[in-house]
């Protein structure tokens, strides 16, 4: 039996939150935000929003981290300081 993709993405989100916790300090603006979009039940997506100066460098690290854990990734660039890394799993 295969794992539920939402559960896998939830676990990945926890791992990202732990690995990049320096960018997610409580009571401060968060450079890294996490959301699981399950509007399409056949293809839920973990969205990691990077909002900071030099967002590319941090987005690269996050993208590599997710890919090492088996996620397929792509990026949405809204500006030099606003990048979203989208991750999906089978």
Secondary structure, 3 states (H helix, E strand, C coil): CCCCHHHHHHHHHHHHHHHCHHHCCCCCCCCEEEEEECCCCCCCEEEEEEECCCHHHHHHHHHHHHHHCCCEEEEEEEECCEEEEEEECC
